[in-house]
Amino acid sequence: MRALYPGSFDPLTLGHLDLIDRAARLFDAVVVAVLQNPAKQPTFSLEQRLEQIRRATEGIPGIEVGHFDGLTVNYAQACEAQVILRGLRALSDFEFELQIAHTNQTLAPRVETLFMATAAHHSFLSSSVVKEVARFGGDVGHMVPAGVAIDLERLFNR
Ligand code: ADP
């Protein structure tokens, strides 16, 4: 079975990576795909985010990296994924995620949304927290893959 893990990944965190690693053990393939959301102005370009994901996942079998705009269910069908994966950190994620999952159900009933609980020690992590810490010179080594830490350093210490 193939799964699609969509997100902004702006940038990829160790929380995302942990979920990818665990999902790779459950599915034949996991497509990690960057959503180009016109409503969001990303910090990192699409190419940078794809490169961050490629580098961080190169040792994990069954990972494919892609990107899309438009409806997630359309992309799931295009890459033959039966499942859309989303991570749940806290109750605050739940309501929004459930709304999206229900919407996707009405658009494409055969594509299932599965939620995975994040690793407890990564549940505080978000791309925005990471950027906030890096912006003010804090250490993000325990929050992001090494390649992303370098990109953040370059971005904020110019
Ligand atoms: P989006 O803008 O689509 O929410 P994100 O990059 O913020 O994109 O998140 C992508 C997915 O990863 C979402 O399902 C989100 O819940 C999940 N996620 C975010 N942070 C973590 C984390 N620390 N651990 C595991 N999953 C996470």
Backbone and ligand atoms as CSV (ligand in chain L), in Angstrom:
chain,resi,resn,atom,element,x,y,z
A,1,MET,N,N,0.839,-1.206,0.000
A,1,MET,CA,C,0.000,0.000,0.000
A,1,MET,C,C,0.874,1.256,0.000
A,2,ARG,N,N,0.399,2.279,-0.721
A,2,ARG,CA,C,1.168,3.515,-0.823
A,2,ARG,C,C,0.480,4.626,-0.028
A,3,ALA,N,N,1.288,5.454,0.624
A,3,ALA,CA,C,0.739,6.568,1.411
A,3,ALA,C,C,1.329,7.880,0.919
A,4,LEU,N,N,0.526,8.918,1.026
A,4,LEU,CA,C,0.991,10.271,0.708
A,4,LEU,C,C,1.087,11.049,2.014
A,5,TYR,N,N,2.234,11.650,2.269
A,5,TYR,CA,C,2.395,12.506,3.451
A,5,TYR,C,C,2.598,13.938,2.948
A,6,PRO,N,N,1.520,14.716,2.914
A,6,PRO,CA,C,1.617,16.074,2.366
A,6,PRO,C,C,1.870,17.097,3.463
A,7,GLY,N,N,2.517,18.192,3.106
A,7,GLY,CA,C,2.712,19.249,4.100
A,7,GLY,C,C,3.482,20.411,3.508
A,8,SER,N,N,3.627,21.454,4.316
A,8,SER,CA,C,4.413,22.605,3.869
A,8,SER,C,C,5.904,22.323,4.050
A,9,PHE,N,N,6.245,21.620,5.122
A,9,PHE,CA,C,7.644,21.279,5.421
A,9,PHE,C,C,8.560,22.498,5.246
A,10,ASP,N,N,8.207,23.564,5.934
A,10,ASP,CA,C,8.895,24.853,5.736
A,10,ASP,C,C,9.569,25.318,7.031
A,11,PRO,N,N,10.615,24.650,7.521
A,11,PRO,CA,C,11.310,23.519,6.929
A,11,PRO,C,C,10.893,22.191,7.574
A,12,LEU,N,N,11.494,21.106,7.045
A,12,LEU,CA,C,11.345,19.761,7.617
A,12,LEU,C,C,11.921,19.758,9.032
A,13,THR,N,N,11.188,19.153,9.978
A,13,THR,CA,C,11.699,19.040,11.357
A,13,THR,C,C,11.953,17.571,11.690
A,14,LEU,N,N,12.546,17.338,12.849
A,14,LEU,CA,C,12.761,15.952,13.281
A,14,LEU,C,C,11.430,15.274,13.610
A,15,GLY,N,N,10.404,16.082,13.921
A,15,GLY,CA,C,9.057,15.531,14.142
A,15,GLY,C,C,8.507,14.942,12.858
A,16,HIS,N,N,8.616,15.701,11.758
A,16,HIS,CA,C,8.200,15.181,10.451
A,16,HIS,C,C,8.997,13.904,10.128
A,17,LEU,N,N,10.305,13.998,10.339
A,17,LEU,CA,C,11.190,12.895,9.943
A,17,LEU,C,C,10.878,11.616,10.731
A,18,ASP,N,N,10.565,11.769,12.015
A,18,ASP,CA,C,10.213,10.617,12.836
A,18,ASP,C,C,8.947,9.952,12.291
A,19,LEU,N,N,7.983,10.792,11.906
A,19,LEU,CA,C,6.739,10.242,11.363
A,19,LEU,C,C,7.001,9.523,10.031
A,20,ILE,N,N,7.846,10.111,9.207
A,20,ILE,CA,C,8.195,9.498,7.910
A,20,ILE,C,C,8.859,8.136,8.137
A,21,ASP,N,N,9.770,8.105,9.100
A,21,ASP,CA,C,10.506,6.888,9.411
A,21,ASP,C,C,9.555,5.776,9.878
A,22,ARG,N,N,8.623,6.137,10.740
A,22,ARG,CA,C,7.675,5.124,11.240
A,22,ARG,C,C,6.706,4.697,10.151
A,23,ALA,N,N,6.283,5.662,9.300
A,23,ALA,CA,C,5.338,5.329,8.225
A,23,ALA,C,C,5.999,4.404,7.203
A,24,ALA,N,N,7.305,4.598,6.987
A,24,ALA,CA,C,8.025,3.783,5.994
A,24,ALA,C,C,8.004,2.304,6.381
A,25,ARG,N,N,7.853,2.027,7.671
A,25,ARG,CA,C,7.803,0.624,8.106
A,25,ARG,C,C,6.412,0.019,7.914
A,26,LEU,N,N,5.426,0.871,7.713
A,26,LEU,CA,C,4.044,0.386,7.587
A,26,LEU,C,C,3.597,0.251,6.142
A,27,PHE,N,N,4.181,1.082,5.255
A,27,PHE,CA,C,3.703,1.134,3.870
A,27,PHE,C,C,4.805,0.691,2.904
A,28,ASP,N,N,4.396,0.220,1.712
A,28,ASP,CA,C,5.387,-0.147,0.693
A,28,ASP,C,C,6.132,1.093,0.241
A,29,ALA,N,N,5.393,2.201,0.138
A,29,ALA,CA,C,6.029,3.458,-0.276
A,29,ALA,C,C,5.319,4.617,0.409
A,30,VAL,N,N,6.095,5.621,0.753
A,30,VAL,CA,C,5.523,6.853,1.307
A,30,VAL,C,C,6.002,8.006,0.430
A,31,VAL,N,N,5.039,8.707,-0.159
A,31,VAL,CA,C,5.381,9.870,-0.975
A,31,VAL,C,C,5.307,11.093,-0.060
A,32,VAL,N,N,6.459,11.697,0.195
A,32,VAL,CA,C,6.495,12.914,1.003
A,32,VAL,C,C,6.402,14.068,0.014
A,33,ALA,N,N,5.319,14.838,0.099
A,33,ALA,CA,C,5.099,15.843,-0.953
A,33,ALA,C,C,4.886,17.224,-0.368
A,34,VAL,N,N,5.608,18.168,-0.938
A,34,VAL,CA,C,5.491,19.563,-0.525
A,34,VAL,C,C,4.300,20.189,-1.237
A,35,LEU,N,N,3.395,20.705,-0.424
A,35,LEU,CA,C,2.239,21.414,-0.979
A,35,LEU,C,C,2.623,22.865,-1.218
A,36,GLN,N,N,2.467,23.294,-2.467
A,36,GLN,CA,C,2.707,24.702,-2.783
A,36,GLN,C,C,1.403,25.437,-2.565
A,37,ASN,N,N,1.276,25.990,-1.360
A,37,ASN,CA,C,0.026,26.618,-0.963
A,37,ASN,C,C,0.057,28.110,-1.327
A,38,PRO,N,N,-0.812,28.532,-2.256
A,38,PRO,CA,C,-0.776,29.943,-2.683
A,38,PRO,C,C,-1.124,30.908,-1.540
A,39,ALA,N,N,-1.779,30.378,-0.484
A,39,ALA,CA,C,-2.160,31.239,0.646
A,39,ALA,C,C,-0.982,31.474,1.595
A,40,LYS,N,N,0.097,30.711,1.426
A,40,LYS,CA,C,1.237,30.846,2.338
A,40,LYS,C,C,2.476,31.296,1.584
A,41,GLN,N,N,3.188,32.273,2.160
A,41,GLN,CA,C,4.454,32.712,1.579
A,41,GLN,C,C,5.561,31.935,2.299
A,42,PRO,N,N,6.176,30.943,1.634
A,42,PRO,CA,C,7.124,30.094,2.359
A,42,PRO,C,C,8.442,30.800,2.677
A,43,THR,N,N,9.098,30.352,3.740
A,43,THR,CA,C,10.428,30.860,4.095
A,43,THR,C,C,11.470,30.243,3.164
A,44,PHE,N,N,11.344,28.945,2.925
A,44,PHE,CA,C,12.284,28.253,2.041
A,44,PHE,C,C,11.612,27.972,0.697
A,45,SER,N,N,12.404,28.083,-0.371
A,45,SER,CA,C,11.841,27.849,-1.706
A,45,SER,C,C,11.453,26.375,-1.839
A,46,LEU,N,N,10.655,26.104,-2.844
A,46,LEU,CA,C,10.247,24.717,-3.099
A,46,LEU,C,C,11.480,23.842,-3.279
A,47,GLU,N,N,12.454,24.297,-4.081
A,47,GLU,CA,C,13.663,23.503,-4.344
A,47,GLU,C,C,14.429,23.205,-3.058
A,48,GLN,N,N,14.535,24.237,-2.190
A,48,GLN,CA,C,15.248,24.019,-0.918
A,48,GLN,C,C,14.530,22.977,-0.061
A,49,ARG,N,N,13.206,23.078,-0.002
A,49,ARG,CA,C,12.457,22.134,0.828
A,49,ARG,C,C,12.553,20.711,0.289
A,50,LEU,N,N,12.513,20.583,-1.051
A,50,LEU,CA,C,12.639,19.249,-1.646
A,50,LEU,C,C,14.012,18.666,-1.344
A,51,GLU,N,N,15.027,19.524,-1.437
A,51,GLU,CA,C,16.398,19.079,-1.186
A,51,GLU,C,C,16.572,18.673,0.290
A,52,GLN,N,N,15.983,19.456,1.189
A,52,GLN,CA,C,16.052,19.124,2.622
A,52,GLN,C,C,15.434,17.740,2.869
A,53,ILE,N,N,14.296,17.487,2.237
A,53,ILE,CA,C,13.604,16.203,2.444
A,53,ILE,C,C,14.409,15.067,1.811
A,54,ARG,N,N,14.906,15.299,0.593
A,54,ARG,CA,C,15.691,14.257,-0.085
A,54,ARG,C,C,16.899,13.852,0.746
A,55,ARG,N,N,17.634,14.864,1.226
A,55,ARG,CA,C,18.853,14.577,1.999
A,55,ARG,C,C,18.531,13.824,3.285
A,56,ALA,N,N,17.472,14.272,3.974
A,56,ALA,CA,C,17.158,13.689,5.283
A,56,ALA,C,C,16.589,12.277,5.173
A,57,THR,N,N,15.992,11.953,4.008
A,57,THR,CA,C,15.326,10.647,3.899
A,57,THR,C,C,16.093,9.654,3.038
A,58,GLU,N,N,17.310,10.013,2.606
A,58,GLU,CA,C,17.969,9.130,1.618
A,58,GLU,C,C,18.268,7.732,2.172
A,59,GLY,N,N,18.383,7.605,3.503
A,59,GLY,CA,C,18.652,6.277,4.065
A,59,GLY,C,C,17.392,5.481,4.391
A,60,ILE,N,N,16.231,6.044,4.128
A,60,ILE,CA,C,14.989,5.354,4.508
A,60,ILE,C,C,14.378,4.701,3.264
A,61,PRO,N,N,14.230,3.358,3.291
A,61,PRO,CA,C,13.698,2.698,2.096
A,61,PRO,C,C,12.236,3.050,1.831
A,62,GLY,N,N,11.879,3.129,0.557
A,62,GLY,CA,C,10.473,3.324,0.174
A,62,GLY,C,C,9.994,4.758,0.201
A,63,ILE,N,N,10.911,5.706,0.312
A,63,ILE,CA,C,10.478,7.110,0.335
A,63,ILE,C,C,10.594,7.724,-1.055
A,64,GLU,N,N,9.530,8.374,-1.492
A,64,GLU,CA,C,9.562,9.149,-2.725
A,64,GLU,C,C,9.285,10.596,-2.348
A,65,VAL,N,N,9.879,11.524,-3.068
A,65,VAL,CA,C,9.702,12.939,-2.735
A,65,VAL,C,C,9.049,13.642,-3.920
A,66,GLY,N,N,8.019,14.421,-3.637
A,66,GLY,CA,C,7.320,15.106,-4.727
A,66,GLY,C,C,6.783,16.444,-4.279
A,67,HIS,N,N,6.065,17.094,-5.166
A,67,HIS,CA,C,5.419,18.354,-4.817
A,67,HIS,C,C,4.162,18.516,-5.652
A,68,PHE,N,N,3.256,19.332,-5.168
A,68,PHE,CA,C,1.994,19.519,-5.888
A,68,PHE,C,C,1.348,20.835,-5.493
A,69,ASP,N,N,0.431,21.279,-6.353
A,69,ASP,CA,C,-0.476,22.337,-5.929
A,69,ASP,C,C,-1.882,21.815,-6.220
A,70,GLY,N,N,-2.884,22.501,-5.768
A,70,GLY,CA,C,-4.241,22.007,-5.982
A,70,GLY,C,C,-4.660,21.048,-4.888
A,71,LEU,N,N,-5.639,20.226,-5.211
A,71,LEU,CA,C,-6.238,19.375,-4.182
A,71,LEU,C,C,-5.347,18.184,-3.830
A,72,THR,N,N,-5.222,17.956,-2.531
A,72,THR,CA,C,-4.395,16.829,-2.064
A,72,THR,C,C,-4.956,15.498,-2.576
A,73,VAL,N,N,-6.291,15.355,-2.580
A,73,VAL,CA,C,-6.861,14.071,-3.043
A,73,VAL,C,C,-6.532,13.801,-4.518
A,74,ASN,N,N,-6.472,14.863,-5.317
A,74,ASN,CA,C,-6.115,14.666,-6.735
A,74,ASN,C,C,-4.681,14.165,-6.854
A,75,TYR,N,N,-3.812,14.764,-6.035
A,75,TYR,CA,C,-2.415,14.328,-6.091
A,75,TYR,C,C,-2.284,12.904,-5.543
A,76,ALA,N,N,-3.046,12.585,-4.496
A,76,ALA,CA,C,-3.010,11.220,-3.940
A,76,ALA,C,C,-3.380,10.218,-5.037
A,77,GLN,N,N,-4.414,10.537,-5.794
A,77,GLN,CA,C,-4.834,9.624,-6.860
A,77,GLN,C,C,-3.783,9.554,-7.958
A,78,ALA,N,N,-3.184,10.717,-8.280
A,78,ALA,CA,C,-2.164,10.741,-9.344
A,78,ALA,C,C,-0.958,9.905,-8.955
A,79,CYS,N,N,-0.618,9.888,-7.679
A,79,CYS,CA,C,0.566,9.071,-7.316
A,79,CYS,C,C,0.142,7.719,-6.745
A,80,GLU,N,N,-1.092,7.350,-6.983
A,80,GLU,CA,C,-1.620,6.029,-6.621
A,80,GLU,C,C,-1.473,5.708,-5.142
A,81,ALA,N,N,-1.693,6.727,-4.318
A,81,ALA,CA,C,-1.676,6.511,-2.864
A,81,ALA,C,C,-3.109,6.272,-2.396
A,82,GLN,N,N,-3.293,5.219,-1.607
A,82,GLN,CA,C,-4.626,4.915,-1.076
A,82,GLN,C,C,-4.874,5.667,0.227
A,83,VAL,N,N,-3.784,6.175,0.798
A,83,VAL,CA,C,-3.859,6.770,2.139
A,83,VAL,C,C,-3.191,8.137,2.151
A,84,ILE,N,N,-3.839,9.093,2.837
A,84,ILE,CA,C,-3.200,10.375,3.133
A,84,ILE,C,C,-2.834,10.344,4.612
A,85,LEU,N,N,-1.582,10.587,4.899
A,85,LEU,CA,C,-1.097,10.554,6.290
A,85,LEU,C,C,-1.001,11.960,6.841
A,86,ARG,N,N,-1.447,12.145,8.085
A,86,ARG,CA,C,-1.242,13.421,8.755
A,86,ARG,C,C,-0.793,13.135,10.179
A,87,GLY,N,N,-0.017,14.045,10.724
A,87,GLY,CA,C,0.465,13.866,12.091
A,87,GLY,C,C,-0.392,14.672,13.057
A,88,LEU,N,N,-0.639,14.106,14.231
A,88,LEU,CA,C,-1.367,14.850,15.271
A,88,LEU,C,C,-0.442,15.080,16.451
A,89,ARG,N,N,-0.251,16.354,16.780
A,89,ARG,CA,C,0.602,16.693,17.911
A,89,ARG,C,C,-0.205,16.853,19.187
A,90,ALA,N,N,-1.298,17.568,19.075
A,90,ALA,CA,C,-2.079,17.914,20.264
A,90,ALA,C,C,-3.521,18.112,19.843
A,91,LEU,N,N,-4.370,18.289,20.831
A,91,LEU,CA,C,-5.785,18.492,20.549
A,91,LEU,C,C,-5.995,19.669,19.597
A,92,SER,N,N,-5.131,20.653,19.704
A,92,SER,CA,C,-5.279,21.847,18.863
A,92,SER,C,C,-5.172,21.518,17.374
A,93,ASP,N,N,-4.472,20.459,17.005
A,93,ASP,CA,C,-4.393,20.052,15.590
A,93,ASP,C,C,-5.696,19.385,15.135
A,94,PHE,N,N,-6.406,18.796,16.108
A,94,PHE,CA,C,-7.435,17.815,15.769
A,94,PHE,C,C,-8.606,18.372,14.963
A,95,GLU,N,N,-9.146,19.496,15.418
A,95,GLU,CA,C,-10.372,20.000,14.801
A,95,GLU,C,C,-10.157,20.351,13.323
A,96,PHE,N,N,-9.064,21.046,13.058
A,96,PHE,CA,C,-8.736,21.437,11.698
A,96,PHE,C,C,-8.490,20.197,10.827
A,97,GLU,N,N,-7.720,19.264,11.365
A,97,GLU,CA,C,-7.378,18.062,10.594
A,97,GLU,C,C,-8.623,17.226,10.286
A,98,LEU,N,N,-9.532,17.159,11.263
A,98,LEU,CA,C,-10.753,16.378,11.060
A,98,LEU,C,C,-11.617,17.020,9.961
A,99,GLN,N,N,-11.656,18.347,9.967
A,99,GLN,CA,C,-12.423,19.070,8.954
A,99,GLN,C,C,-11.879,18.782,7.550
A,100,ILE,N,N,-10.555,18.826,7.433
A,100,ILE,CA,C,-9.919,18.537,6.133
A,100,ILE,C,C,-10.180,17.088,5.730
A,101,ALA,N,N,-10.062,16.180,6.707
A,101,ALA,CA,C,-10.263,14.754,6.405
A,101,ALA,C,C,-11.697,14.518,5.922
A,102,HIS,N,N,-12.657,15.151,6.571
A,102,HIS,CA,C,-14.052,14.987,6.150
A,102,HIS,C,C,-14.277,15.572,4.763
A,103,THR,N,N,-13.652,16.716,4.496
A,103,THR,CA,C,-13.775,17.322,3.166
A,103,THR,C,C,-13.203,16.372,2.117
A,104,ASN,N,N,-12.030,15.848,2.406
A,104,ASN,CA,C,-11.385,14.938,1.449
A,104,ASN,C,C,-12.208,13.673,1.229
A,105,GLN,N,N,-12.879,13.224,2.298
A,105,GLN,CA,C,-13.754,12.043,2.186
A,105,GLN,C,C,-14.876,12.295,1.179
A,106,THR,N,N,-15.423,13.507,1.208
A,106,THR,CA,C,-16.522,13.793,0.278
A,106,THR,C,C,-16.001,13.932,-1.154
A,107,LEU,N,N,-14.751,14.397,-1.288
A,107,LEU,CA,C,-14.177,14.584,-2.627
A,107,LEU,C,C,-13.709,13.271,-3.232
A,108,ALA,N,N,-13.150,12.412,-2.389
A,108,ALA,CA,C,-12.583,11.146,-2.879
A,108,ALA,C,C,-12.767,10.072,-1.802
A,109,PRO,N,N,-13.945,9.434,-1.788
A,109,PRO,CA,C,-14.272,8.487,-0.710
A,109,PRO,C,C,-13.307,7.307,-0.607
A,110,ARG,N,N,-12.603,6.998,-1.693
A,110,ARG,CA,C,-11.720,5.816,-1.640
A,110,ARG,C,C,-10.339,6.132,-1.084
A,111,VAL,N,N,-10.058,7.412,-0.879
A,111,VAL,CA,C,-8.763,7.775,-0.284
A,111,VAL,C,C,-8.977,7.958,1.217
A,112,GLU,N,N,-8.291,7.165,2.014
A,112,GLU,CA,C,-8.445,7.227,3.480
A,112,GLU,C,C,-7.432,8.192,4.088
A,113,THR,N,N,-7.872,8.955,5.087
A,113,THR,CA,C,-6.910,9.756,5.850
A,113,THR,C,C,-6.557,8.992,7.114
A,114,LEU,N,N,-5.284,8.812,7.369
A,114,LEU,CA,C,-4.829,8.172,8.606
A,114,LEU,C,C,-4.022,9.169,9.415
A,115,PHE,N,N,-4.300,9.215,10.719
A,115,PHE,CA,C,-3.553,10.101,11.605
A,115,PHE,C,C,-2.552,9.286,12.394
A,116,MET,N,N,-1.347,9.798,12.481
A,116,MET,CA,C,-0.349,9.154,13.342
A,116,MET,C,C,-0.015,10.110,14.478
A,117,ALA,N,N,0.067,9.559,15.686
A,117,ALA,CA,C,0.475,10.384,16.822
A,117,ALA,C,C,1.951,10.700,16.666
A,118,THR,N,N,2.317,11.931,16.898
A,118,THR,CA,C,3.730,12.283,16.809
A,118,THR,C,C,4.473,11.677,17.998
A,119,ALA,N,N,5.776,11.571,17.865
A,119,ALA,CA,C,6.582,11.118,18.992
A,119,ALA,C,C,6.395,12.142,20.121
A,120,ALA,N,N,6.182,11.650,21.348
A,120,ALA,CA,C,5.875,12.558,22.466
A,120,ALA,C,C,6.951,13.630,22.602
A,121,HIS,N,N,8.222,13.233,22.441
A,121,HIS,CA,C,9.297,14.210,22.636
A,121,HIS,C,C,9.422,15.199,21.477
A,122,HIS,N,N,8.639,14.993,20.411
A,122,HIS,CA,C,8.643,15.959,19.313
A,122,HIS,C,C,7.321,16.714,19.217
A,123,SER,N,N,6.459,16.506,20.204
A,123,SER,CA,C,5.105,17.041,20.054
A,123,SER,C,C,5.067,18.570,20.159
A,124,PHE,N,N,6.114,19.179,20.693
A,124,PHE,CA,C,6.167,20.643,20.787
A,124,PHE,C,C,6.709,21.256,19.501
A,125,LEU,N,N,7.210,20.406,18.608
A,125,LEU,CA,C,7.947,20.909,17.447
A,125,LEU,C,C,7.046,21.318,16.297
A,126,SER,N,N,7.298,22.474,15.765
A,126,SER,CA,C,6.628,22.876,14.528
A,126,SER,C,C,7.649,23.658,13.709
A,127,SER,N,N,7.401,23.783,12.423
A,127,SER,CA,C,8.321,24.540,11.580
A,127,SER,C,C,8.418,25.974,12.077
A,128,SER,N,N,7.303,26.539,12.538
A,128,SER,CA,C,7.372,27.943,12.986
A,128,SER,C,C,8.173,28.106,14.275
A,129,VAL,N,N,8.055,27.156,15.201
A,129,VAL,CA,C,8.862,27.223,16.435
A,129,VAL,C,C,10.353,27.184,16.079
A,130,VAL,N,N,10.691,26.277,15.173
A,130,VAL,CA,C,12.082,26.121,14.762
A,130,VAL,C,C,12.631,27.435,14.182
A,131,LYS,N,N,11.823,28.075,13.333
A,131,LYS,CA,C,12.270,29.332,12.704
A,131,LYS,C,C,12.419,30.437,13.734
A,132,GLU,N,N,11.520,30.446,14.699
A,132,GLU,CA,C,11.557,31.460,15.753
A,132,GLU,C,C,12.847,31.307,16.586
A,133,VAL,N,N,13.159,30.071,16.951
A,133,VAL,CA,C,14.366,29.819,17.745
A,133,VAL,C,C,15.610,30.194,16.936
A,134,ALA,N,N,15.648,29.760,15.671
A,134,ALA,CA,C,16.824,30.016,14.832
A,134,ALA,C,C,17.006,31.518,14.591
A,135,ARG,N,N,15.909,32.214,14.401
A,135,ARG,CA,C,15.966,33.655,14.133
A,135,ARG,C,C,16.694,34.400,15.259
A,136,PHE,N,N,16.477,33.919,16.498
A,136,PHE,CA,C,17.084,34.604,17.635
A,136,PHE,C,C,18.350,33.907,18.129
A,137,GLY,N,N,18.926,33.086,17.262
A,137,GLY,CA,C,20.240,32.521,17.541
A,137,GLY,C,C,20.254,31.305,18.444
A,138,GLY,N,N,19.081,30.721,18.730
A,138,GLY,CA,C,19.033,29.525,19.583
A,138,GLY,C,C,19.495,28.287,18.827
A,139,ASP,N,N,19.857,27.264,19.582
A,139,ASP,CA,C,20.335,26.017,18.991
A,139,ASP,C,C,19.146,25.174,18.525
A,140,VAL,N,N,19.130,24.819,17.247
A,140,VAL,CA,C,18.032,24.006,16.719
A,140,VAL,C,C,18.504,22.591,16.359
A,141,GLY,N,N,19.709,22.248,16.828
A,141,GLY,CA,C,20.305,20.953,16.493
A,141,GLY,C,C,19.451,19.761,16.892
A,142,HIS,N,N,18.663,19.898,17.951
A,142,HIS,CA,C,17.816,18.783,18.398
A,142,HIS,C,C,16.400,18.870,17.805
A,143,MET,N,N,16.205,19.814,16.890
A,143,MET,CA,C,14.868,20.001,16.326
A,143,MET,C,C,14.769,19.675,14.842
A,144,VAL,N,N,15.889,19.778,14.140
A,144,VAL,CA,C,15.857,19.605,12.681
A,144,VAL,C,C,17.027,18.738,12.217
A,145,PRO,N,N,16.898,18.125,11.026
A,145,PRO,CA,C,18.031,17.386,10.459
A,145,PRO,C,C,19.208,18.338,10.211
A,146,ALA,N,N,20.420,17.780,10.145
A,146,ALA,CA,C,21.632,18.601,10.038
A,146,ALA,C,C,21.582,19.570,8.848
A,147,GLY,N,N,21.113,19.084,7.702
A,147,GLY,CA,C,21.061,19.933,6.504
A,147,GLY,C,C,20.160,21.151,6.710
A,148,VAL,N,N,19.071,20.944,7.415
A,148,VAL,CA,C,18.133,22.050,7.666
A,148,VAL,C,C,18.764,23.054,8.633
A,149,ALA,N,N,19.501,22.543,9.629
A,149,ALA,CA,C,20.165,23.443,10.585
A,149,ALA,C,C,21.125,24.365,9.832
A,150,ILE,N,N,21.820,23.828,8.846
A,150,ILE,CA,C,22.752,24.640,8.043
A,150,ILE,C,C,21.984,25.700,7.247
A,151,ASP,N,N,20.871,25.291,6.632
A,151,ASP,CA,C,20.052,26.241,5.862
A,151,ASP,C,C,19.525,27.362,6.758
A,152,LEU,N,N,19.129,27.026,7.981
A,152,LEU,CA,C,18.604,28.037,8.909
A,152,LEU,C,C,19.697,29.012,9.326
A,153,GLU,N,N,20.876,28.438,9.559
A,153,GLU,CA,C,22.044,29.255,9.932
A,153,GLU,C,C,22.323,30.275,8.825
A,154,ARG,N,N,22.330,29.783,7.585
A,154,ARG,CA,C,22.584,30.664,6.430
A,154,ARG,C,C,21.514,31.742,6.329
A,155,LEU,N,N,20.286,31.347,6.553
A,155,LEU,CA,C,19.164,32.270,6.393
A,155,LEU,C,C,19.210,33.413,7.407
A,156,PHE,N,N,19.500,33.068,8.650
A,156,PHE,CA,C,19.384,34.084,9.700
A,156,PHE,C,C,20.712,34.770,10.068
A,157,ASN,N,N,21.821,34.190,9.606
A,157,ASN,CA,C,23.110,34.826,9.950
A,157,ASN,C,C,23.760,35.519,8.766
A,158,ARG,N,N,22.942,35.859,7.791
A,158,ARG,CA,C,23.487,36.550,6.628
A,158,ARG,C,C,24.056,37.897,7.006
L,1,ADP,P1,P,0.786,21.873,6.916
L,1,ADP,O1,O,0.918,23.307,6.536
L,1,ADP,O2,O,0.187,21.009,5.852
L,1,ADP,O3,O,0.180,21.620,8.269
L,1,ADP,P2,P,3.310,21.106,8.101
L,1,ADP,O4,O,4.624,21.016,7.419
L,1,ADP,O5,O,3.159,22.076,9.214
L,1,ADP,O6,O,2.286,21.371,6.936
L,1,ADP,O7,O,2.880,19.689,8.649
L,1,ADP,C1,C,2.787,18.577,7.796
L,1,ADP,C2,C,2.257,17.390,8.569
L,1,ADP,O8,O,3.210,17.037,9.565
L,1,ADP,C3,C,0.955,17.654,9.324
L,1,ADP,O9,O,0.204,16.466,9.310
L,1,ADP,C4,C,1.413,17.955,10.715
L,1,ADP,O10,O,0.421,17.637,11.677
L,1,ADP,C5,C,2.595,17.035,10.843
L,1,ADP,N1,N,3.567,17.513,11.831
L,1,ADP,C6,C,3.896,18.770,12.123
L,1,ADP,N2,N,4.802,18.819,13.139
L,1,ADP,C7,C,5.019,17.537,13.503
L,1,ADP,C8,C,5.810,16.919,14.520
L,1,ADP,N3,N,6.510,17.640,15.404
L,1,ADP,N4,N,5.811,15.566,14.576
L,1,ADP,C9,C,5.080,14.848,13.684
L,1,ADP,N5,N,4.283,15.368,12.748
L,1,ADP,C10,C,4.236,16.694,12.650
